[in-house]
Amino acid sequence: MSIYRNAVWFVKGLQEYTKSGYEAAAKHFAPADLDVNLSGRSFMITGANSGIGKATAQEIANRGGIVHMVCRNKGRADAAKDEIVERSKNQNVHVHIVDMSSARQVWEFAQSFSQNDTVHVLINNAGCMVNQRELTEEGLEKNFATNTLVPVTDDLLPPVSSQVTVSSGGMLTQKLNVGDLQFEKGTFDGTMAYAQNKRQQVILTERWASQHKEVHFSSMHPGWADTPAVQLSMPSFHAKMQAKLRTEAMGADTVVWLAASPAAVKQPSGLFFQDRTAVATHLPLASSRSTPQEDEKLQAVLEEFALKFKP
């Protein structure tokens, strides 16, 4: 079945996830959707110093929003901030240094931030795809810690009005495996682990939406974009597909739309988006649906994990 999923997904990707796929979809966008003034609204973006996160931060700053960039590397974060401020002429861009693979650091940052600041929109963008099994200082598998565990506790930050999670269409190749969240069984496959994490993110988004009606939750697929992360983690894919890949701005477009457009929050909470449109979370005949019990177990296990690292 995984061979079938991968084949169908790749053909779908060639049609929809590439630069030409974006250009075809963009013909149907409503330009006025992002003709917005974001002054006074606060946006927190994890992994904001490069790639889709940086492009998202730039677009929000261009529209006057208050931007909180949560990054791991101070040098790269400060350089990205300077570039965003220079281009946008918006001084309300702030850098916070946090290792997003450390649940303890995220708890500490959230508690400190919430004492003096507010955030209206949280954008979970930070991601990780390591090709060999690697543990964090806290003893957790790094993909799992960064992609799934850290965003899981919705009370880490002050209440938000919207939460956007940058997932991936790669999750369509995966059925939830709640019995091996840290990939301890069998041969480790970084690409599979990443896609499994992205499936987990989509399931969590759906569950949060059903449990917290006061917040608008969404997840999205940015398409195949030419980002530093893709170049580093998937060098052969990047080399073969480079001419077809989206720009970072194209990849960020739906993130910005979900975070900033009044049209987006009119959509039901909990959906998965691609090019400003809600799309299916399973391929046809792919047998990738998990049971409600498995979804519930995923959330319960993750919340238990997260609480272990609360200061």
N, C-alpha and C positions, 0 to 999 in steps of 0.2 A: 504493500500500500504506500510506503514512503516513496518508492520509485514513481508511482503514479502521481502522488502529490507534487513531488519535485518537478516532474515533467510538465504537468498542467500549470504549475506556478511559474515556471520559467517562460513558457509560451505567453502566459498572461503578462508577465513582466516586460517582455519585449514589446508588447502592444501598448501597455499602459504606464509602466514605471519609468520609461526613458524620457529623454528630453522631448522627443516628438509626441509622446503620450501626454506630457504636461501641456505642450503647445495646443494639442487638439482639445484638451479639457478646458484650457484657459479661454477658448473662444466663447464659452458659455458662462464665464464669470460675470458677476455684476460689479463693475468698477466702483460703484458708489459704496459697496460693502466695506471697503477699507478707506473711504474718505472720512476719517474720524479724527477727532482731537482727543488725545489721551491724557491731557494735562490733569494732574491730580490723582491719576490712577497708578497704582504700584504693581509692578510685575517682577516676579522672581523667576530667574531662568538658571537651571543647573547646567553645568557644562557649557558655559556661555563664551568661552574665549576663542573658539574656533568652530568651523563647520556650520551646521544648521543652528546651533545655539547662538553663535555670534551673529549670523544673518538675522535671526529672530530679534536679538537685542537691538541690532541696528534699525530694523523697521519700526520697532516700538519707540525707540528714542527719536526717530525721525518724526513721529507723530506726537511727541511731547510727553510720553509716558515716563514715569519714574522707574528706572531699571536697576534691579539688584542682580548682579552677576555672581553666581556661586561657582567658584573654580578651584582647582587643586594647585595650579602652578602660578605663583604670584607674578613672576616676570611676564609670562604670556598673558595673564589676565590684565595686568596694568597696560601692556602694549595694546591689547584689544580695546580696552576702555578708552585709551587716548585716541585711537582711530575712530571709534564710534562717536565720541564727543566732537572730534574735529569735523566729521562728516555731517552730524546732525545739529551741531551748535546747541546741544542740550547738555547742560552741566549735571543734570540729575541722573547720573550713572554711577553706581557704587559697586565696589568689588568686595567680596567676602571669600576668604580662603578656607575651604573645607575639602577634606578628602571624602568624596562621595561613596567610596567603598567601605568607609568606617561608620557603622551605625552609631557608635558612641560619639564620634565627632559631630554627626548630624544632629543627634539629640542635644548636645551641648550648644551647638550653633542656634538651633531652633529656640531653645529656652532663652538664650541671650538676646536674640533678635526680637522675640515677642515682648520683651520688657519695654522696648522703646519704639518699635516700628510696627507698621501694618503692611499687609500685602493683599491685594485684591485678586490677583491671578497668579497661580503657581504653575510653572511649566517644567515638568519632569523630562528633561532632555538628556542629562548625563547618561552615557552608556559605556559599556565595556565589552570587548570581544577578544579574549585571549585564546590562543590556539593550543596552549598546553595548560593542564590543570594547575592552577596557582592559588595559594591561600593568602588571605589578607592577614594583617597582624592579629586580628581577632579570631583567626582560625577558620574563616569562612571561604568557600570557593568564590573567586573574585567576580566572575560574571554574575553569579547569583546575588552576591552582596550588593553590587552596584546597580544592577538592572531591576531587581525584584524586591530585595529586602528593604533597602533604604527608603524608597518612596511609600512603603506600605502603611505606615501609621499616620492616619489623617489628622491627628491632633498634635503633630510635631510643631506646627506653625499656628499663628492666630487664624481664626476662621477666614476662609477665602470665599469669593463668590464663584470662581471658576477654577478648574484644575484640568490641565491639558497634559497628556502623556504621549511623548514621541515614541511610538512603538515601531513596528516594521511589518511589511507584507510577508516577510519571511516566516512569520508566525503561522501563516496558512499551511505550511508544510508540517506542522506539529500538532499532535494531540497532547493535552496536558498529561504529564507524568508526575503526579503528586507524591509518588513513592520514592523518588530519587531527585530531590530538589537541588542537591549539590553535586550531582553527577559522579557519584562514588562507585557506581556499578559499570562494568564493561570498559571499553576503550573510550577515552575522552575525545570528543569532537567539538571544537570551539564554535564552529558555525551552527551546529545543531543546538549546543547549549544556549547560544545567543537567541536563536529562533524560539526555543522553549521558554526562555525568559520573556520574550515578547508576547508569546501566547498567554503567559501568566499575567502580564500587564493588562492585556485586553479583558481577561476574565475579572481581574480586580476592579477595573474601571466599571464594568457592568454591575458588580456587586456593590461598590461604593455608591453608584447612582441610585440603586434601589434602597439603600440604607440612609442616605443623607440627601433628602430632597431639597435642602436649602442651598446646595452647591451644584453647579453645572459641571458634570464630568464628561470628558471626551478623550478618546485616544485616536491616533492617526498614523498613517504611513506616508513618509515624505517622498517615496519613490526612490529610484536608484540615483543618488546624487554624488557628485565628485567632491568628496570631503577628505580631509587628512585621515580620518578614522578608517574610511574605506581603503585608501591608499596603503595604510599601514597593516590593517587586519586582513584584507583580501587583495593582495598585490596581483595575483593572476587574473582575478575577475576584473580588477581595475584596468589592467593592461589590455585585456581583450575588449572591454566595453567602454573605454574612456571617451571615445567619440560620441557615444550614445547617452552618456550620463547627463543628468540634470545639473544645473548650477546650484550652488548652495542656496541662493535666493529662491529658486524654484522649489527646492526641497522644503524651505522654511515657509512658503506661502500659506499653506493650510494651517500651520501652527499659529501664524500671525492672525489669520482669519478667525480661528477658533478662540484665540485669546482676546481679540480686540473688536471684532465686528458684532454689532447688535443682531445681525442676521443669524449669526452662529448660535447664540444663546436661545434663539427661538426654536432650535432643533431639540428633540428629546434628549435628555441626559443619558449618558452611558454608551453612546454610539461610537463606531469606528469609522474614521473619515479618510478619504483619499481625494485629493484635488477638490476640496470644499464640498464633497458629496459623501453622504453616509453610504457605506458599502458593506457587503456581507463579510462575516468573520470566518466563513468556512468555504472551501472549494466544493464544487458539486461532486457528490458521490465519494467524498474523501474520508468518511468515517473518522472525523477529527473532533467530534463533539464529546465533551466530558459530561459526566452526570452532575446534577445539582449537589449531590453529596460530595463528590470530588472537589467541586468549586468551593464548597463550604469548608472542607478540610484544608484546602490551600490557604484560605484567608486565616483560618484559626491557627495553623502552624506558623505562618509568617508573623502574625501578631504576637504569638508567644515568643518567637525568636527575637523580634524587635524589642520587646520589653526586657529581655535579658541584658540589654546594653543601655538601658535608661539610667542616667546618673543618679 
